[in-house]
Each structure stands twice: as structure tokens, then as C-alpha cells.
Amino acid sequence: MQIPAAFEYERATSVEHALELLHARGPEARLLAGGHSLLPMMKLRLAAPEALVDIDALAGELGYVREEGDEVRIGAMTRHRDILESGLVAARLTIFTDAEKLIADPVVRNRGTIGGALCQADPAEDLSAVCAVLRARLVVRGLDGERTLTMQELHRGPYETTIGDAEMLVEIRVPLHMGGGSAYEKVKRRVGDWAIAAAGAAVRLEGGTIADAGVALTAVGGDVMSERAQASLVGRPPTEDAFAAAATLAAEDCSPTTDQRGSAEYKRHLAHELTLRALRSATARALREEI
Ligand SMILES: Cc1cc2nc3c(=O)[nH]c(=O)nc-3n(C[C@H](O)[C@H](O)[C@H](O)COP(=O)(O)OP(=O)(O)OC[C@H]3O[C@@H](n4cnc5c(N)ncnc54)[C@H](O)[C@@H]3O)c2cc1C
């Protein structure tokens, strides 16, 4: 059946208004951003919210990409397309542009938002790994004020976040210190499809050694971020041996399952290979930045 269960509909005109509507409607209300994840789930009856609070009109208030100090701030209602077309992102946060080129198709990218993508918490969603690699902080607002979360703190598990009933994600703050030396690699069955597996990496070089590193994986279970892979890289020169050791740790740390996209064994192989490729590409970019 492709018809959702009955629901109430409200249209928010500001962040404060959206929070008030969520508060008034209680735990069975859900925000509707681009609708590209929530509406298909409602049609398939995998979600049946009693009320939708449409935040499309907040695309002005929460749709932006701007540099502030040592970070780039991205509003939660920024569409995939606007991130893909941002010159600032392409120049300073290359991993975002890599990933956005590979997310879905132009129709989805025209509507889907970064806030909706991160809050959907789909294990195969690409921007969570991107944000984890760059150690983005997520600003969540409620009626009583704001709190800031790491990517790991945002996700409670697949399709579940730690955002409260009357709270919403308003901004993603991305530090710039590794953004120029970062890359994302993904394998999918066909153009526009979700990842079979994907990996993101970032490195910051200082005097010929890796001073900081980020490694995170998509669609292979376990923690998105591989702390052991990251730690193994720091203090070492950026060599093939260092990358191979980190890729082995990242592949060990994930826990893929066999499904229609591929076997667990194949996905673990991809986790290794894609981590390696992302580290090579991120390092080449970091070296170009140093020149
Ligand atoms: C055919 C297709 C292919 C796709 N392929 C990919 C892919 O390859 N990679 C990928 O990463 N994604 C993919 N997507 C998902 C796409 O990126 C969606 O746009 C995204 O997952 C959800 O964004 P949205 O704005 O549409 O969110 P919505 O569907 O509106 O909302 C998703 C969830 O987030 C909540 N939410 C939305 N905004 C907020 C907020 N500000 N604060 C708190 N909660 C909020 C909603 O209540 C809902 O629970 C695909 C989607 C489709 C339809």
C-alpha cells in the first residue's frame, strides 16, 4: 500500500514556531524537511506520525553555508544541491563535495536537506561519516536553549537520534583544520544508489608527519568513526604502509551484515579498500595545500 496513515499537518514559519508546534503536538509529531526519507517511510507504513510540522518555510532562516572564524557553518535546511554547488565547501571541505556528488540524483538533491539526512540516521546515509571525519558539532535547539553534540552523540542507533520531542537540529559547525585534506570514496550498485560501502578520511600534515587524522565508514555497521585507525596514523609519515595499517584497523572495527547490497565479506573488503583510497586522496590534497 502506497498511502500513508492519516496525519495532521502544520506549517512552521520560524524555528521558534516549529519548536512551539512540536511542544504542543507532543511525541507523535515529526518535522518534515525535504520529505525524501520521511514521506516514503510513511507511504510504506514504516512511520505513522500523528502530526507533521513542515519546516520548508525555514529554508531562508536555516539555509546557508558561511565561514565564521575557523569553521564553516551550515544551516540544517541547506539542500544537498546548495552544498554541492558551494564554492566555499569545494575549496575548504572537499570531502563534502565528493560525497554530495554521489548522493542520489538531482531530484533528491534539490529537496533533501543536510538536517534531514543526519536526523534520519540511516546507516547507509553519507553525510554522517563526512561530519564524523571532520569532527563537526551539531547544534540542537529547544524552547529552553541550545546544546551542541558530536556526530556520535547525535545517533542513538539506526534511524534513532538523541534529539528530544520538542527539539530540532539547527546548524552543523564544521572545523576547517582538516577540511582541505579530506576525501570520500563510495561503491554503489548503480548511479544514484545508496552505498554498498563508503569511507571518508581527512589528514592534517605538519612537517612531513600526520598531525591529525579522521577516518569514518558508511553502511558497514559498528561505530561510524574508527578511533583505532585515526590513532594509528597520528605521528607517522603519510606512507602506503601507514595507510594500509589504518585501513586494516578500520575494516576490523566495522561489523557489516549480508543483505541485498552484498555479502558481509565483500563489504569488509570494500571498507579496507575505500579507506585506503580515501587516505591516499586526502593526503594528496593536504600536500597540495601545504605548497
Ligand atoms: C531515491 C533516493 C536515493 C537516495 N540516495 C541517498 C544516498 O545515496 N545517500 C544519502 O546519504 N542519502 C540518500 N537519500 C536520502 C536523501 O539524502 C534525503 O534527502 C535525506 O535522507 C533526508 O533529507 P530530507 O530533508 O528529505 O528529510 P526528511 O525526509 O524531511 O526527514 C527525515 C527525518 O529527519 C527529521 N528531521 C528533518 N529535519 C530535521 C531537523 N532540522 N531537526 C530534527 N529532525 C529533523 C524528520 O522528522 C525525519 O524523521 C536518498 C533518498 C532517495 C529518495
The ligand as a Gaussian input file, in Angstrom:
#p B3LYP/6-31G(d) Opt

LIG

0 1
 C       15.851000       7.690000      -4.248000
 C       16.662000       8.211000      -3.088000
 C       18.018000       7.962000      -3.067000
 C       18.778000       8.421000      -2.014000
 N       20.129000       8.175000      -2.008000
 C       20.876000       8.625000      -0.995000
 C       22.293000       8.369000      -0.958000
 O       22.887000       7.780000      -1.852000
 N       22.982000       8.850000       0.123000
 C       22.384000       9.548000       1.133000
 O       23.076000       9.937000       2.056000
 N       21.066000       9.822000       1.117000
 C       20.315000       9.361000       0.081000
 N       18.969000       9.630000       0.084000
 C       18.355000      10.367000       1.206000
 C       18.310000      11.853000       0.891000
 O       19.605000      12.368000       1.061000
 C       17.319000      12.578000       1.816000
 O       17.166000      13.849000       1.363000
 C       17.718000      12.675000       3.287000
 O       17.943000      11.438000       3.837000
 C       16.622000      13.250000       4.147000
 O       16.536000      14.623000       3.995000
 P       15.125000      15.334000       3.976000
 O       15.377000      16.785000       4.097000
 O       14.364000      14.849000       2.797000
 O       14.485000      14.798000       5.359000
 P       13.004000      14.362000       5.735000
 O       12.606000      13.151000       4.958000
 O       12.069000      15.524000       5.690000
 O       13.231000      13.973000       7.282000
 C       13.996000      12.854000       7.646000
 C       13.927000      12.709000       9.178000
 O       14.667000      13.752000       9.820000
 C       13.819000      14.511000      10.678000
 N       14.265000      15.899000      10.547000
 C       14.347000      16.616000       9.405000
 N       14.915000      17.813000       9.640000
 C       15.180000      17.860000      10.970000
 C       15.773000      18.836000      11.832000
 N       16.209000      20.012000      11.363000
 N       15.897000      18.542000      13.143000
 C       15.461000      17.350000      13.641000
 N       14.896000      16.382000      12.877000
 C       14.760000      16.642000      11.551000
 C       12.408000      14.241000      10.203000
 O       11.451000      14.401000      11.237000
 C       12.519000      12.791000       9.757000
 O       12.431000      11.939000      10.862000
 C       18.172000       9.159000      -0.956000
 C       16.804000       9.411000      -0.988000
 C       16.040000       8.941000      -2.040000
 C       14.570000       9.239000      -2.061000

